[in-house]
Amino acid sequence: MKRKKLLVIMICLACSLFGCSSNKDVTISGNYEFEDIIYISSLSSSTADYVKEQMMGTKYTINKDSFEISSNGIENEFEISNPEYTKEEIDDDMEQTFNNAVLDAVSISGYTKKYRYSIHTNKNEKVNYSLYSMDDELWIASYSNTANDNTYIMYIFKLK
């Protein structure tokens, strides 16, 4: 069962890394703030209450010149100058892969306009964040790599 979950997660990440068209027009540009938790991986040792407390006040700047996360906590500081955003519409296969990757704890089936923005440095290096535009909501997913090079969705936060 664990191998099946791992395979689903790897497929989801492969979809985010390959076969996507670049869109320099960042239609989600703006300044945002952490609003709520959408998903926490079962691999996380943190409770939802603890994560929410730590993330309150975290700010996100998303534009063509920078992608920035800033908060009172040092571990949450992150910045990329001149990022590349790769926008792709989430189709039925990607939706199923996403739902499987979060173990159906979150479903995106009810949304009509669904897009994922993968984020890369200006040297085309993938970063451990993706943005999800779901109708009138914006989410940010955080990924983590394990010692054996597996990648997991650790958190998904809703931004306001």
C-alpha positions in Angstrom: 0.0 0.0 0.0 2.8 2.4 0.8 4.5 1.8 -2.5 1.2 2.6 -4.3 0.9 5.9 -2.4 4.5 6.7 -3.2 4.0 5.9 -6.9 0.9 8.2 -7.0 2.9 11.1 -5.3 5.8 10.6 -7.7 3.4 10.7 -10.7 1.9 13.9 -9.4 5.4 15.5 -9.1 6.4 14.3 -12.5 3.4 16.0 -14.0 4.4 19.2 -12.3 8.0 18.9 -13.7 7.4 17.8 -17.3 5.1 18.7 -20.2 4.0 22.1 -19.0 3.9 25.2 -21.0 5.4 28.4 -19.5 3.2 31.4 -18.9 5.2 34.6 -18.2 1.9 36.3 -17.4 1.4 35.7 -13.7 -2.3 36.2 -13.4 -2.0 35.4 -9.7 0.4 38.3 -9.0 -0.1 40.0 -5.7 0.5 40.1 -2.0 -1.1 37.4 0.0 -1.2 36.2 3.6 -1.7 32.8 5.2 -5.4 32.2 5.9 -5.9 28.5 6.8 -4.6 25.0 6.5 -6.0 22.8 3.7 -3.9 19.7 4.2 -1.1 18.4 6.5 0.7 15.2 5.5 0.5 12.3 7.8 4.3 12.4 7.6 4.3 15.7 9.6 4.9 15.5 13.3 3.1 18.8 13.8 -0.5 19.3 14.8 -2.8 21.5 12.8 -3.1 23.9 15.7 0.7 24.3 16.0 1.1 24.8 12.2 -1.7 27.4 12.1 -0.1 29.3 15.1 3.3 29.3 13.4 2.0 30.4 10.0 -0.3 33.2 11.2 1.0 36.5 9.8 3.1 34.8 7.0 3.1 36.9 3.9 3.5 35.8 0.3 4.6 38.0 -2.6 4.0 36.6 -6.0 5.0 38.5 -9.1 7.3 38.3 -12.1 10.2 39.9 -10.2 10.0 37.7 -7.1 8.4 34.9 -5.2 8.8 35.6 -1.5 7.6 34.0 1.8 8.2 36.1 4.9 7.1 35.7 8.5 8.2 36.1 12.1 9.7 32.6 12.1 13.2 32.3 10.5 12.5 28.9 9.1 9.7 30.3 6.9 11.9 32.9 5.1 12.2 32.2 1.4 12.9 34.3 -1.7 13.5 33.8 -5.4 14.4 36.6 -7.8 13.0 36.5 -11.3 11.1 33.2 -10.8 9.6 31.2 -13.7 6.0 30.2 -13.2 4.7 27.3 -15.3 0.9 27.4 -15.5 -1.1 24.4 -16.4 -4.8 23.6 -16.3 -5.7 20.7 -14.1 -7.4 18.0 -16.2 -9.2 14.9 -14.9 -6.0 12.8 -14.7 -4.1 15.5 -12.8 -7.1 15.9 -10.5 -7.2 12.2 -9.7 -3.4 12.2 -9.1 -3.7 15.2 -6.8 -6.6 13.6 -4.9 -4.6 10.4 -4.5 -1.5 12.2 -3.4 -3.3 13.8 -0.5 -5.1 10.5 0.2 -8.5 12.0 -0.6 -8.2 14.3 2.4 -8.7 17.2 0.0 -10.8 17.0 -3.1 -10.6 19.5 -5.9 -13.5 18.0 -7.8 -16.0 20.8 -6.9 -13.9 23.5 -8.5 -14.5 24.6 -12.1 -11.4 26.7 -12.8 -8.3 24.7 -11.6 -4.7 25.6 -12.4 -1.4 24.7 -11.0 1.6 27.0 -11.1 5.0 25.2 -10.7 7.7 27.6 -9.6 11.3 27.5 -10.8 14.4 29.6 -10.3 15.6 31.7 -13.2 18.1 28.8 -13.7 15.2 26.4 -14.2 15.6 24.7 -10.9 12.3 23.4 -9.4 11.6 24.8 -5.9 9.5 22.9 -3.3 6.4 25.0 -3.7 3.5 25.0 -6.2 0.5 27.4 -6.4 -3.0 26.2 -7.0 -5.6 28.6 -8.3 -9.0 27.1 -7.5 -11.9 29.3 -8.8 -11.5 32.3 -6.4 -9.1 30.6 -4.0 -5.3 30.5 -4.0 -3.4 27.7 -2.3 0.3 27.0 -1.8 1.6 23.5 -1.5 4.9 22.8 0.2 6.9 19.7 -0.8 9.6 17.8 1.2 12.3 15.5 0.0 13.3 12.4 2.1 16.7 10.9 2.5 16.0 8.5 -0.3 15.0 11.3 -2.7 11.2 10.8 -2.5 9.1 13.9 -2.6 5.9 14.4 -0.7 3.2 17.1 -0.4 3.7 18.2 3.2 1.3 21.1 3.5 -1.3 23.0 1.5 -2.3 26.4 2.8 -5.1 28.7 1.7 -4.0 32.3 1.0 -6.0 35.5 1.3 
